Amino acid sequence: MNLPNYTGPLHPEGQKVRHILCLSGGKDSTALALYMRDKVPEMEYAFADTGEELPETYDYLALLEAQLGKKITRLNPDRPFQHYLDLWNNMLPDARTRWCTRMLKIKPFEDFVGDDLVYSYVGIRADENRSGYISSKPNIIPILPFKDDGLGYDDVMQILNNSGLGLPKYYEWRSRSGCYFCFYQQRNEWVGLKERHPDLFEKAKAFEKFDEQTGRRYTWNQKESLEELAEPARTAKIMSDFEERKQARRKANPMLIDLLGEDDDSENGCNICHL
């Protein structure tokens, strides 16, 4: 991996360049932190902590912090999620209106960077076709070591396994990092949240609203509310359908990596969560 030789107007002679790797609590950014540990000794590690994260995420970050031998700086938003939800008149974030990403993750990161010239290290693999978070600020320059060095999924897993960290525990029931109420969750993952963290499921459910005057529903999933999803018969049907799809995919491709996705919902995920 070769770092860019930046000579533009933001890099006057003698200006220090900061190296920052923003973690998501997921496998790729964690593997990247381990991969870069001895390559860039001055690396800063940060985590955009929305205050709405899974307990497994915090546990995994603590283990990583011990491996790195460096503090992971927590970047907190200036206001909690509920504040911004009130500003948006109970309009929950979705794929078209991702104010949660902008206010709870991107803004704290860009505030942390300020006007400094920064190389921002992003954990996008060579076998992925996505861009992740690329800042519009000209002083934040993305670096993609895995793409530059041709490292894919198998390499990421080898890095994690060799380190002894393995995967975060939430991968037992969920396919991505992010807030416990992430709207990109599949229905079977909502069921997983209900079973693993019923208190967080109830908190997510409490954010949903019904406007009796307009008849408008504010729900995490456009097709059904969490109240409806939590009905025993519906939960059983979701998991039965999920198991059928999983078995069909195994027959079609026994080496398939990700068996957790649901066919009728977005697979894009929240880019900032995959930093």
N, C-alpha and C positions, 0 to 999 in steps of 0.2 A: 504494500500500500504506500503510495506516494502522496504526501500532503501538498496541496496547491501552493504555489509560490505567489502569494497575493501581493500585488504592488500597486493597487488602486489608490484613490484619494483617501480611503478610510485607514490606510496603513502608512502613515508618515514614518519616517526613519525613527527607530527607537521605540515605537508603540508596541506594547506587549499584546500578544495574542492569547486569549483565553481558550482553553480546550474544555468543552462541556459535553458530558454524556447524560442525557435525560432518560431516566429509567421509567418503565411502565409497570414493573412488577411482573412482567411476562417473560417468556422464555428467550425471545430474540434479543431484547435489550440487555437482559441479564447475561446472556452468553457473550454479547459484544463487550460488556464491561469487563468480563474475565479475559476476553481475547486482547483487549487494549491495555490491560493493567500494567504490563511491563513494557509496553511500547511507548506510552506517553505518561511518564511518571507524574507530570503536573496536572493530569486530568482531574476535573471537578465532576462529581457525581451529584445528580439532583433528581428529585421525585416530586411531580406536581400532585400534591396531596389535596384532593377535593374535600376531605372530611367525610366522604361517602364511599370509602373503599371497603373491600372485604377483609375480614381478619386474616385470612390466608395470605393476602398481599403484604400486610405489615409484617407477618411472621417471616415471609420469604425475603423481604428487604433486610430484615435484621440478620438473617443468615448470610446474605450477600455482603452486607457491611463488614461482617467478621472476616469473610474471605478476602475482601479488598484491602482490609486494614486501613480504610479511610471512611470518614463520615459521609453519609448520603444526605445532602441538604434537602430539607422538606420545604417545598414552595407552596404556601397556602394562599388561597384567594382572599381578597380584602373583605368579601362578604360571603356568607354561606349560601348554599343552593337555594334555601327557602326564600332568601331576599330576592334573588333574581327571578324565581318562580312568581313571586308577588308582582315584580315589575312587568312580567310577561302575562299578567292576568290569568294565572293558572295554566297557561299554554305549555304543556310539557315538551321538552326538546324531542325532535325527531330528525330523520335523515335530511329534511329540507331546512329545518330551523335548529341548527345545532349550537344554540347559545351557550349550552353547558360547556362545550369544548372551548369556545372562545373566552368565556369569562372565568372558568375554573381551572383551565390548564394553560392555554396559550398566553393569556395576559400575565399570569404570575411568572411564567418562564421568560417572557420578553422584559418584564420589570426586573427580573433577576439579572438579565444580560445588560440592560441599560443601553448605553451608547458604546460599550466596549466592542472591539473587534473579536468575534468568537468563531471558532470552528465547532460546529454542532454535529456530534457523532450520532448517526441514526442507524438502528438495527434492522435495515431492510436486507434480506438475503438475496443471493444471486439468482435463486430460482423463483423469485417473486416478481410480479408485474404490478407494482404500485409505487407511488412516490412518497407516501408518508407526509409528515408535516414539513413543509418548506416555508420558512418565514418570508414575509414580504419586506422585512427590514434588511437593507443592504449590508449591514454589519454582521449578520448571522449567516455564515457560509456552511451549507450542509456537507458532511463527509460521510460516505457510505462504504466503510471498510469491507463488509461482507461482499458487497457487489464488486468492489475493486479487486478483491482477492479471490473471487469465485467460490465463496463458501455458501453452501445450501443447508437444507433442513438436517441432513445426516451429520453435517459438521457441527451445527448448533447443538444437536443432541449429544454428540461426542464431547464437546466442551463442557456441557452441563454435567454429564455423567462422570467425566474424569475429575471434575471439581468436587464431586460428592453432593452437589446441590440437587441434581435432578430437576424435575418439573415442580412448579408450585402445586399445592394440594388442590386448588380449585379446578385444575385440569381434570380431576376425577369426574367432574359433572358439568364443566363449562369449557368453552372453546377459546375464550379470549380474556385478556385482562380488562380492567375498567371498573367503573362504579358498580355497586351491587344492583342498582336499578337501571343499568345501561339499556337503552331502548333497542339496541342491536341484538339483545339476547333472543335466542330462539325459545319457543314455548317449552320444550323439554328442559331448557336451562332455568326458566322461571320456576318450573316444578322442582328442579334441583335446589334453587334458592329456598323455596318453601320448606323443603325437607331438611336442608343443612342449616339454614339460618331463618327459622320462622319469624324471629323478631324483625329482621331486616325485610323480609317479605311483607310483613304488616306495615312497616314504615313506608315501603314503596307503594303499597296499596292505599295508604292514607293520603298520598300526593294526588291520587286520581280524584276527579270531581265531576259532578253532573249539574249543569245549569238548568234548573227547572223552568226558567222563563224562556230560554232559547231552545231548550232540548239538546244542547250541545254536550257531548261527552269529552272529557279530557282524560285519556287513558294512555298507558305506555304502548299498548298494541292497538292498532286501529280496528282490529276485528273483534276483540273482546277485552273486557276489563279483567283485572287480577281477581276480582271477586268471582267472576264467572269462571275464570280459569281454575280457581281453587275448589270448585265443586268436585266432590269425589269422583263422580262419573266422568266428568270432563278431564280431570287429571289422569285417570286410568286410560282414557282414550288417547290422550296425548302421548303417554309413555308406550302404549301398545303400538301406535303408529310409528313412533320413533324406533322401536325395536325392529319392526318390520322393515323399515328403510335401512336400518343398520345391517341387518342380515342380507338384504338384497345387494347392498353396496359391497359387502364382504365377498359375496359370490362373484360379483362383477369384477372386483379388483381387491384381492386379499391384502395387497400392500398399501391400500389407501391410507393416507396419514390421518385425515380428519374425518371422523365418523359422526361428529356431533351436530353438523349443520342441518337446519330444517329447510325443505325445498322452497317454501313460498315466501321466505323473508330474505332481507338483504344480507349478504356475506361480506360487505365492504368493511365493516367495523369502523371504529373511531381512530383516525390516523394518528392523532396526538397520543393516543393510548398505546401506540406501537412504536413510540420513539425508542 
